[in-house]
Amino acid sequence: MPLIAVEFRLFAPRTNQRRTTYQKLRSYLLTVLALLGLAAAVNAQPAKQTGNIIVYNHASSFAHFGFEVDGGRTMKLMGNDYFRLTVTPGDHVITHAHIFLLGSDPQRVHVEAGQTVYFCFYSVPMMGIIFEVAEDQAEAAQSVKGLKARN
């Protein structure tokens, strides 16, 4: 009789093996759930809020100006073009390149998160260069639609 009992034990399900498989499966499942939770937490963090400054020149195509934002690199703006600059909320200084007899003329622009501020940069005969935040932002937005993006 003991011989038969040994044979039954050989074919009987092994509880240690079943328990090990269960532990591996549970470990894999917990790992996947942890990774999914981490991915959801990363996606749930609010994105850094930014605003836009659009510097545009709707003068004739031969007029061109250079300008800098916050002392950065000089960008060349040709006639009928615009630059869209993504900036952090707060105050920014736009300075045009030195123009004969005008100097650099720094202008402060305040941008809120999610806001787009339009900044005019063009030449008017007998008046000189206009370098300022557009008085009518809605009209400036319409003007920019007909211009070519430089970036």
Sequence and secondary structure as in RCSB ss.txt:
>XXXX:A:sequence
MPLIAVEFRLFAPRTNQRRTTYQKLRSYLLTVLALLGLAAAVNAQPAKQTGNIIVYNHASSFAHFGFEVDGGRTM
KLMGNDYFRLTVTPGDHVITHAHIFLLGSDPQRVHVEAGQTVYFCFYSVPMMGIIFEVAEDQAEAAQSVKGLKAR
N
>XXXX:A:secstr
 HHHHHHHHHHS  HHHHHHHHHHHHHHHHHHHHHHHHHHHHHHS     EEEEEEE S TT EEEEEETT   E
EEETTEEEEEEE SEEEEEEE  BTTTB   EEEEE TT EEEEEEEEETTTEEEEEE S HHHHHHHHHTSEE 
 
